[in-house]
Amino acid sequence: MLVQTDIIRPRVPASLVALCDKPWRKPGAAPSERAGGARKVDDLYTRGDVNEARLVACAAKVAGIGEWDRQ
């Protein structure tokens, strides 16, 4: 009698493998414009806040994947 053992790992939750948001660009800015189309200091502050939020979200996803993998 032959017995085959299949190990089935659960899939990574969709919320952890979702793509991160794209970097900030000022609405209407041409792709070739430097600094994402920032024209004034406030644009740079907005860009920094948005990009920081993206990094925090991506770091949480990576930590979640690591936690899921240790289960």
N, CA, C and O atoms as CSV, one atom per row, in Angstrom:
chain,resi,resn,atom,element,x,y,z
A,1,MET,N,N,0.849,-1.174,0.000
A,1,MET,CA,C,0.000,0.000,0.000
A,1,MET,C,C,0.894,1.236,0.000
A,1,MET,O,O,1.827,1.335,0.797
A,2,LEU,N,N,0.603,2.183,-0.905
A,2,LEU,CA,C,1.345,3.436,-1.004
A,2,LEU,C,C,0.546,4.563,-0.367
A,2,LEU,O,O,-0.668,4.666,-0.538
A,3,VAL,N,N,1.242,5.384,0.351
A,3,VAL,CA,C,0.604,6.549,0.959
A,3,VAL,C,C,1.407,7.772,0.543
A,3,VAL,O,O,2.630,7.798,0.688
A,4,GLN,N,N,0.730,8.770,0.034
A,4,GLN,CA,C,1.399,10.003,-0.359
A,4,GLN,C,C,0.974,11.108,0.593
A,4,GLN,O,O,-0.214,11.334,0.822
A,5,THR,N,N,1.956,11.780,1.134
A,5,THR,CA,C,1.675,12.873,2.049
A,5,THR,C,C,1.860,14.196,1.316
A,5,THR,O,O,2.943,14.488,0.809
A,6,ASP,N,N,0.832,14.965,1.266
A,6,ASP,CA,C,0.896,16.292,0.653
A,6,ASP,C,C,0.830,17.336,1.756
A,6,ASP,O,O,-0.065,17.320,2.601
A,7,ILE,N,N,1.791,18.236,1.729
A,7,ILE,CA,C,1.793,19.339,2.698
A,7,ILE,C,C,1.202,20.542,1.993
A,7,ILE,O,O,1.731,21.013,0.986
A,8,ILE,N,N,0.116,21.026,2.524
A,8,ILE,CA,C,-0.554,22.181,1.928
A,8,ILE,C,C,-0.426,23.347,2.890
A,8,ILE,O,O,-0.976,23.343,3.992
A,9,ARG,N,N,0.327,24.356,2.433
A,9,ARG,CA,C,0.465,25.562,3.253
A,9,ARG,C,C,-0.621,26.543,2.876
A,9,ARG,O,O,-0.939,26.700,1.698
A,10,PRO,N,N,-1.184,27.195,3.853
A,10,PRO,CA,C,-2.197,28.208,3.532
A,10,PRO,C,C,-1.550,29.363,2.755
A,10,PRO,O,O,-0.353,29.625,2.877
A,11,ARG,N,N,-2.361,30.028,1.973
A,11,ARG,CA,C,-1.865,31.148,1.174
A,11,ARG,C,C,-1.718,32.399,2.040
A,11,ARG,O,O,-2.400,32.561,3.052
A,12,VAL,N,N,-0.819,33.265,1.619
A,12,VAL,CA,C,-0.623,34.532,2.314
A,12,VAL,C,C,-1.907,35.357,2.173
A,12,VAL,O,O,-2.466,35.438,1.079
A,13,PRO,N,N,-2.381,35.969,3.263
A,13,PRO,CA,C,-3.593,36.792,3.173
A,13,PRO,C,C,-3.442,37.911,2.138
A,13,PRO,O,O,-2.384,38.533,2.033
A,14,ALA,N,N,-4.493,38.154,1.392
A,14,ALA,CA,C,-4.465,39.136,0.307
A,14,ALA,C,C,-4.059,40.524,0.793
A,14,ALA,O,O,-3.403,41.267,0.063
A,15,SER,N,N,-4.439,40.876,2.007
A,15,SER,CA,C,-4.097,42.210,2.510
A,15,SER,C,C,-2.593,42.377,2.697
A,15,SER,O,O,-2.085,43.498,2.702
A,16,LEU,N,N,-1.880,41.257,2.852
A,16,LEU,CA,C,-0.432,41.341,3.055
A,16,LEU,C,C,0.355,41.339,1.755
A,16,LEU,O,O,1.515,41.750,1.738
A,17,VAL,N,N,-0.249,40.886,0.676
A,17,VAL,CA,C,0.475,40.863,-0.597
A,17,VAL,C,C,-0.011,41.944,-1.556
A,17,VAL,O,O,0.441,42.004,-2.699
A,18,ALA,N,N,-0.917,42.789,-1.107
A,18,ALA,CA,C,-1.385,43.889,-1.953
A,18,ALA,C,C,-0.220,44.833,-2.235
A,18,ALA,O,O,0.638,45.048,-1.378
A,19,LEU,N,N,-0.197,45.388,-3.429
A,19,LEU,CA,C,0.879,46.298,-3.803
A,19,LEU,C,C,0.826,47.573,-2.979
A,19,LEU,O,O,-0.248,48.023,-2.580
A,20,CYS,N,N,1.979,48.145,-2.730
A,20,CYS,CA,C,2.051,49.423,-2.023
A,20,CYS,C,C,1.635,50.544,-2.966
A,20,CYS,O,O,1.723,50.409,-4.186
A,21,ASP,N,N,1.183,51.649,-2.387
A,21,ASP,CA,C,0.784,52.797,-3.194
A,21,ASP,C,C,1.987,53.357,-3.941
A,21,ASP,O,O,3.135,53.190,-3.528
A,22,LYS,N,N,1.692,54.028,-5.054
A,22,LYS,CA,C,2.757,54.646,-5.836
A,22,LYS,C,C,3.254,55.905,-5.122
A,22,LYS,O,O,2.533,56.478,-4.305
A,23,PRO,N,N,4.487,56.340,-5.428
A,23,PRO,CA,C,5.006,57.561,-4.815
A,23,PRO,C,C,4.121,58.773,-5.151
A,23,PRO,O,O,3.434,58.796,-6.172
A,24,TRP,N,N,4.156,59.762,-4.276
A,24,TRP,CA,C,3.350,60.968,-4.455
A,24,TRP,C,C,3.767,61.715,-5.702
A,24,TRP,O,O,4.956,61.860,-5.985
A,25,ARG,N,N,2.788,62.186,-6.442
A,25,ARG,CA,C,3.003,63.103,-7.557
A,25,ARG,C,C,1.914,64.163,-7.460
A,25,ARG,O,O,0.761,63.856,-7.156
A,26,LYS,N,N,2.275,65.373,-7.713
A,26,LYS,CA,C,1.287,66.443,-7.699
A,26,LYS,C,C,0.286,66.176,-8.828
A,26,LYS,O,O,0.692,65.853,-9.944
A,27,PRO,N,N,-1.012,66.305,-8.553
A,27,PRO,CA,C,-1.998,66.066,-9.605
A,27,PRO,C,C,-1.712,66.925,-10.833
A,27,PRO,O,O,-1.510,68.135,-10.723
A,28,GLY,N,N,-1.696,66.292,-11.996
A,28,GLY,CA,C,-1.451,67.010,-13.243
A,28,GLY,C,C,0.012,67.168,-13.590
A,28,GLY,O,O,0.331,67.745,-14.630
A,29,ALA,N,N,0.918,66.674,-12.752
A,29,ALA,CA,C,2.353,66.819,-13.029
A,29,ALA,C,C,2.771,65.858,-14.134
A,29,ALA,O,O,2.321,64.714,-14.189
A,30,ALA,N,N,3.630,66.342,-15.001
A,30,ALA,CA,C,4.166,65.497,-16.069
A,30,ALA,C,C,5.127,64.474,-15.454
A,30,ALA,O,O,5.804,64.769,-14.469
A,31,PRO,N,N,5.184,63.278,-16.034
A,31,PRO,CA,C,6.081,62.245,-15.493
A,31,PRO,C,C,7.546,62.678,-15.433
A,31,PRO,O,O,8.308,62.188,-14.600
A,32,SER,N,N,7.934,63.591,-16.314
A,32,SER,CA,C,9.335,64.010,-16.352
A,32,SER,C,C,9.667,65.129,-15.356
A,32,SER,O,O,10.837,65.479,-15.195
A,33,GLU,N,N,8.657,65.691,-14.689
A,33,GLU,CA,C,8.909,66.793,-13.761
A,33,GLU,C,C,9.637,66.303,-12.520
A,33,GLU,O,O,9.292,65.263,-11.959
A,34,ARG,N,N,10.637,67.048,-12.098
A,34,ARG,CA,C,11.399,66.679,-10.908
A,34,ARG,C,C,10.561,66.849,-9.657
A,34,ARG,O,O,9.642,67.667,-9.619
A,35,ALA,N,N,10.877,66.085,-8.651
A,35,ALA,CA,C,10.228,66.156,-7.327
A,35,ALA,C,C,8.728,65.947,-7.418
A,35,ALA,O,O,7.978,66.463,-6.589
A,36,GLY,N,N,8.283,65.196,-8.417
A,36,GLY,CA,C,6.862,64.882,-8.509
A,36,GLY,C,C,5.992,66.082,-8.813
A,36,GLY,O,O,4.796,66.064,-8.523
A,37,GLY,N,N,6.563,67.121,-9.389
A,37,GLY,CA,C,5.794,68.302,-9.744
A,37,GLY,C,C,5.671,69.306,-8.610
A,37,GLY,O,O,4.876,70.241,-8.700
A,38,ALA,N,N,6.443,69.129,-7.545
A,38,ALA,CA,C,6.378,70.070,-6.420
A,38,ALA,C,C,6.836,71.448,-6.890
A,38,ALA,O,O,7.884,71.581,-7.523
A,39,ARG,N,N,6.042,72.471,-6.575
A,39,ARG,CA,C,6.370,73.826,-7.005
A,39,ARG,C,C,6.582,74.769,-5.819
A,39,ARG,O,O,7.143,75.853,-5.979
A,40,LYS,N,N,6.135,74.356,-4.632
A,40,LYS,CA,C,6.304,75.198,-3.453
A,40,LYS,C,C,6.629,74.303,-2.262
A,40,LYS,O,O,6.498,73.082,-2.346
A,41,VAL,N,N,7.040,74.893,-1.183
A,41,VAL,CA,C,7.465,74.140,-0.007
A,41,VAL,C,C,6.336,73.255,0.523
A,41,VAL,O,O,6.584,72.128,0.952
A,42,ASP,N,N,5.110,73.752,0.495
A,42,ASP,CA,C,3.978,72.965,0.988
A,42,ASP,C,C,3.835,71.656,0.207
A,42,ASP,O,O,3.453,70.631,0.772
A,43,ASP,N,N,4.144,71.693,-1.100
A,43,ASP,CA,C,4.100,70.471,-1.907
A,43,ASP,C,C,5.109,69.450,-1.384
A,43,ASP,O,O,4.826,68.253,-1.352
A,44,LEU,N,N,6.270,69.919,-0.982
A,44,LEU,CA,C,7.300,69.011,-0.474
A,44,LEU,C,C,6.889,68.415,0.873
A,44,LEU,O,O,7.160,67.245,1.140
A,45,TYR,N,N,6.236,69.214,1.725
A,45,TYR,CA,C,5.733,68.686,2.998
A,45,TYR,C,C,4.676,67.606,2.739
A,45,TYR,O,O,4.688,66.545,3.364
A,46,THR,N,N,3.768,67.893,1.811
A,46,THR,CA,C,2.727,66.921,1.468
A,46,THR,C,C,3.352,65.643,0.939
A,46,THR,O,O,2.960,64.538,1.317
A,47,ARG,N,N,4.330,65.809,0.060
A,47,ARG,CA,C,5.020,64.658,-0.510
A,47,ARG,C,C,5.681,63.816,0.589
A,47,ARG,O,O,5.587,62.589,0.584
A,48,GLY,N,N,6.338,64.481,1.515
A,48,GLY,CA,C,6.991,63.766,2.607
A,48,GLY,C,C,6.002,63.021,3.484
A,48,GLY,O,O,6.251,61.881,3.875
A,49,ASP,N,N,4.871,63.664,3.797
A,49,ASP,CA,C,3.847,63.013,4.627
A,49,ASP,C,C,3.261,61.791,3.923
A,49,ASP,O,O,3.084,60.739,4.538
A,50,VAL,N,N,2.963,61.936,2.637
A,50,VAL,CA,C,2.376,60.828,1.880
A,50,VAL,C,C,3.373,59.686,1.763
A,50,VAL,O,O,3.013,58.525,1.956
A,51,ASN,N,N,4.618,60.005,1.450
A,51,ASN,CA,C,5.622,58.954,1.296
A,51,ASN,C,C,5.924,58.269,2.628
A,51,ASN,O,O,6.171,57.064,2.656
A,52,GLU,N,N,5.907,59.018,3.726
A,52,GLU,CA,C,6.122,58.402,5.036
A,52,GLU,C,C,4.981,57.434,5.349
A,52,GLU,O,O,5.217,56.339,5.858
A,53,ALA,N,N,3.758,57.833,5.048
A,53,ALA,CA,C,2.609,56.964,5.293
A,53,ALA,C,C,2.722,55.687,4.455
A,53,ALA,O,O,2.379,54.603,4.927
A,54,ARG,N,N,3.202,55.814,3.216
A,54,ARG,CA,C,3.402,54.638,2.362
A,54,ARG,C,C,4.429,53.695,2.975
A,54,ARG,O,O,4.225,52.481,2.996
A,55,LEU,N,N,5.524,54.244,3.470
A,55,LEU,CA,C,6.566,53.412,4.069
A,55,LEU,C,C,6.061,52.696,5.315
A,55,LEU,O,O,6.382,51.527,5.535
A,56,VAL,N,N,5.278,53.387,6.126
A,56,VAL,CA,C,4.720,52.771,7.336
A,56,VAL,C,C,3.785,51.621,6.945
A,56,VAL,O,O,3.827,50.552,7.554
A,57,ALA,N,N,2.945,51.843,5.931
A,57,ALA,CA,C,2.014,50.799,5.495
A,57,ALA,C,C,2.767,49.592,4.944
A,57,ALA,O,O,2.411,48.451,5.239
A,58,CYS,N,N,3.805,49.837,4.145
A,58,CYS,CA,C,4.575,48.727,3.574
A,58,CYS,C,C,5.346,47.983,4.662
A,58,CYS,O,O,5.453,46.758,4.608
A,59,ALA,N,N,5.878,48.695,5.639
A,59,ALA,CA,C,6.591,48.045,6.739
A,59,ALA,C,C,5.632,47.153,7.534
A,59,ALA,O,O,6.011,46.064,7.965
A,60,ALA,N,N,4.398,47.612,7.726
A,60,ALA,CA,C,3.403,46.809,8.434
A,60,ALA,C,C,3.072,45.546,7.642
A,60,ALA,O,O,2.887,44.477,8.223
A,61,LYS,N,N,2.996,45.670,6.314
A,61,LYS,CA,C,2.736,44.490,5.481
A,61,LYS,C,C,3.872,43.485,5.594
A,61,LYS,O,O,3.633,42.287,5.749
A,62,VAL,N,N,5.101,43.967,5.519
A,62,VAL,CA,C,6.254,43.073,5.613
A,62,VAL,C,C,6.279,42.389,6.981
A,62,VAL,O,O,6.551,41.191,7.070
A,63,ALA,N,N,5.998,43.137,8.037
A,63,ALA,CA,C,5.955,42.543,9.374
A,63,ALA,C,C,4.829,41.516,9.461
A,63,ALA,O,O,4.989,40.470,10.090
A,64,GLY,N,N,3.702,41.808,8.836
A,64,GLY,CA,C,2.576,40.873,8.834
A,64,GLY,C,C,2.914,39.589,8.097
A,64,GLY,O,O,2.515,38.506,8.523
A,65,ILE,N,N,3.645,39.698,6.997
A,65,ILE,CA,C,4.055,38.512,6.252
A,65,ILE,C,C,5.001,37.669,7.097
A,65,ILE,O,O,4.881,36.444,7.135
A,66,GLY,N,N,5.936,38.320,7.770
A,66,GLY,CA,C,6.850,37.581,8.645
A,66,GLY,C,C,6.112,36.874,9.763
A,66,GLY,O,O,6.423,35.728,10.088
A,67,GLU,N,N,5.139,37.546,10.353
A,67,GLU,CA,C,4.342,36.942,11.434
A,67,GLU,C,C,3.534,35.765,10.902
A,67,GLU,O,O,3.471,34.709,11.531
A,68,TRP,N,N,2.913,35.958,9.729
A,68,TRP,CA,C,2.134,34.885,9.131
A,68,TRP,C,C,3.019,33.679,8.836
A,68,TRP,O,O,2.607,32.540,9.057
A,69,ASP,N,N,4.228,33.920,8.339
A,69,ASP,CA,C,5.137,32.828,7.966
A,69,ASP,C,C,5.604,32.026,9.179
A,69,ASP,O,O,5.916,30.842,9.048
A,70,ARG,N,N,5.655,32.649,10.352
A,70,ARG,CA,C,6.102,31.948,11.568
A,70,ARG,C,C,5.006,31.073,12.165
A,70,ARG,O,O,5.274,30.289,13.076
A,71,GLN,N,N,3.793,31.193,11.675
A,71,GLN,CA,C,2.681,30.404,12.240
A,71,GLN,C,C,2.816,28.938,11.884
A,71,GLN,O,O,1.974,28.128,12.272
